[in-house]
Amino acid sequence: MFNPALLSYVSLMSVTPGPNNLMLAASGGNFGFRRSIPHLLGISIGHGIQVFIVGVLLAWVMASINTVRPILGVFGCAYLLWLSWKIWKAGSPEGKEAAKPMSFLAAALFQWINPKAWVMVINTVILFLPAEQNSMLAAAGLAVLCALINLPCICIWAWLGDALRQHLLIPKILKLFNGIMASLMAITAFFLLHGELALLA
């Protein structure tokens, strides 16, 4: 099942900027790499589970995706805007004490309302699931490979945030960093929302 095209596609989609990676950079900067590990694992394992379920239910998903995806996309974009606000507030010293990194479960569940994740998963299943599309074993194999490829790619973002952490001890720099991450997240959300609303129109 594994081939270089799968490695290239999943790696590229995993490492490029998107909601997951912006959140990981902010988490790494605010909480460090180690405390961001549940968030990292939640994304990768959640991604693998999503690939598996979509692979097993491909026929149903393809029949209903045009109805379901835009609705999930709108909810996902609204959630991204809320997260942008939370990241923005994390820049203030008083907000820092109450803040916590995203949990494993929250990160795994977020994949189901993350528009970029849906595009990635559907394309992966269509392009790389073997001919025996209804085979649970084939879907499970693809899911495991996708999770294993995804994890080191997204680790880069949490590590980058963590590498900047020493500089982020200065409140003004931390506020600026979180402001940039929050703004990028909000811009991403509005860009994705525009696409999802176009599908609903």
C-alpha positions in Angstrom: 0.0 0.0 0.0 2.8 2.4 0.8 4.3 4.4 -2.1 6.3 7.6 -2.5 3.3 9.5 -3.8 1.4 8.8 -0.5 4.4 9.9 1.5 4.8 13.1 -0.6 1.1 14.0 -0.5 0.4 13.3 3.2 3.8 15.0 4.2 3.0 18.1 2.2 -0.5 18.4 3.4 0.6 17.8 7.0 3.5 20.2 7.1 2.0 23.2 5.3 0.3 25.9 7.4 -3.2 25.3 8.5 -5.3 25.4 11.6 -3.6 22.4 13.3 -0.1 23.7 12.7 -0.8 27.3 13.8 -2.4 25.9 17.0 0.7 23.7 17.6 3.1 26.6 17.0 1.1 28.7 19.6 1.0 25.7 22.0 4.7 25.1 21.7 5.4 28.7 22.3 3.1 29.0 25.3 3.4 25.6 26.9 6.5 24.0 25.4 6.9 20.9 23.3 6.4 18.3 26.1 3.1 19.7 27.3 1.9 19.9 23.7 2.5 16.1 23.1 -1.2 15.2 23.8 -2.2 17.8 21.3 0.2 16.4 18.7 -0.9 12.8 19.3 -4.6 13.8 19.2 -4.1 15.3 15.8 -2.2 12.4 14.3 -4.3 9.6 15.8 -7.5 11.6 15.1 -6.3 12.0 11.5 -5.7 8.2 11.3 -9.2 7.4 12.7 -10.7 9.9 10.3 -8.9 8.2 7.3 -10.1 4.8 8.5 -13.7 5.8 8.9 -13.9 7.6 5.6 -12.1 4.7 3.9 -14.6 2.2 5.3 -17.6 4.4 4.6 -16.4 5.8 1.3 -19.5 5.2 -0.7 -21.7 6.9 2.0 -19.3 9.7 2.5 -19.0 10.4 -1.2 -22.8 10.4 -1.6 -23.4 12.8 1.3 -20.2 14.9 1.5 -21.5 17.8 -0.5 -24.3 18.2 2.1 -22.3 17.5 5.2 -18.9 19.1 4.6 -20.0 22.7 4.2 -22.0 22.5 7.5 -19.0 21.0 9.3 -16.8 23.6 7.6 -18.9 26.5 9.0 -18.8 25.0 12.5 -15.0 24.4 12.1 -14.4 28.0 11.0 -16.4 29.4 13.9 -14.4 27.2 16.3 -11.1 28.5 14.7 -12.2 32.1 15.3 -12.9 31.2 18.9 -9.5 29.6 19.2 -7.9 32.7 17.6 -9.5 34.7 20.4 -8.2 32.3 23.0 -4.6 32.4 21.5 -4.8 36.2 21.5 -5.8 36.3 25.2 -3.0 33.9 26.0 -0.6 36.7 25.3 -1.5 38.6 28.5 0.1 37.5 31.8 -3.2 37.2 33.6 -4.6 34.9 30.9 -1.5 32.7 30.9 -2.1 31.0 34.3 -5.6 29.7 33.4 -4.6 28.6 29.9 -3.9 24.9 29.2 -2.7 23.2 26.0 -5.4 21.4 24.0 -6.1 17.9 25.2 -5.6 14.7 23.2 -9.4 14.2 22.8 -10.1 17.8 21.8 -7.4 17.7 19.2 -8.7 14.3 17.8 -12.3 15.6 17.7 -11.2 18.9 16.1 -10.2 16.9 12.9 -13.9 16.4 12.2 -14.6 20.1 11.9 -11.2 21.1 10.4 -11.9 22.0 6.7 -8.2 21.3 5.7 -8.4 17.9 7.4 -11.5 17.0 5.4 -9.9 17.9 2.1 -6.7 16.0 3.0 -8.6 12.9 4.2 -11.0 12.6 1.3 -8.2 13.1 -1.3 -6.0 10.6 0.5 -8.8 7.9 0.5 -9.7 8.5 -3.1 -6.1 8.6 -4.4 -4.5 5.9 -2.2 -7.0 3.4 -0.9 -6.4 0.1 -2.8 -9.0 -1.3 -5.2 -10.6 -3.3 -2.4 -12.1 -0.1 -1.0 -14.5 -1.9 1.2 -11.8 -3.8 3.0 -11.5 -2.7 6.6 -7.9 -4.0 6.7 -6.9 -1.8 3.7 -8.5 1.2 5.3 -6.8 0.4 8.6 -3.4 0.1 6.9 -3.8 3.4 5.1 -5.0 5.1 8.4 -1.9 3.9 10.3 0.5 5.0 7.5 -1.2 8.5 7.4 -0.9 8.9 11.2 2.7 7.8 11.1 3.6 10.2 8.3 1.5 13.1 9.8 3.1 13.0 13.3 6.7 14.0 12.5 5.4 16.7 10.1 3.3 18.4 12.7 6.0 18.0 15.4 8.0 20.6 13.4 5.4 23.3 14.3 5.3 22.5 18.0 9.1 22.3 18.1 9.3 25.7 16.3 7.0 27.3 18.9 9.0 25.6 21.7 12.3 26.9 20.2 11.0 30.4 20.4 9.8 29.9 23.9 12.9 31.4 25.6 12.3 34.7 23.7 8.6 34.5 24.6 9.3 34.9 28.3 9.2 38.6 27.7 5.5 39.5 28.0 5.6 42.0 25.1 7.2 39.5 22.7 4.8 36.7 23.9 1.8 39.0 23.2 3.2 39.9 19.8 3.7 36.2 19.0 0.3 35.2 20.1 -1.2 38.1 18.2 0.5 37.0 15.0 -0.6 33.4 15.5 -4.2 34.5 16.4 -4.3 36.8 13.3 -3.1 34.0 11.0 -5.6 31.6 12.5 -8.4 34.2 12.0 -7.4 34.9 8.4 -7.3 31.1 7.7 -10.8 30.8 9.3 -12.2 33.6 7.1 -10.6 32.2 4.0 -12.0 28.7 4.7 -15.4 30.1 5.7 -15.6 31.9 2.4 -15.0 28.6 0.5 -17.5 26.7 2.7 -20.2 29.4 2.3 -19.7 29.3 -1.5 -20.5 25.6 -1.4 -23.7 26.2 0.5 -24.8 29.0 -1.9 
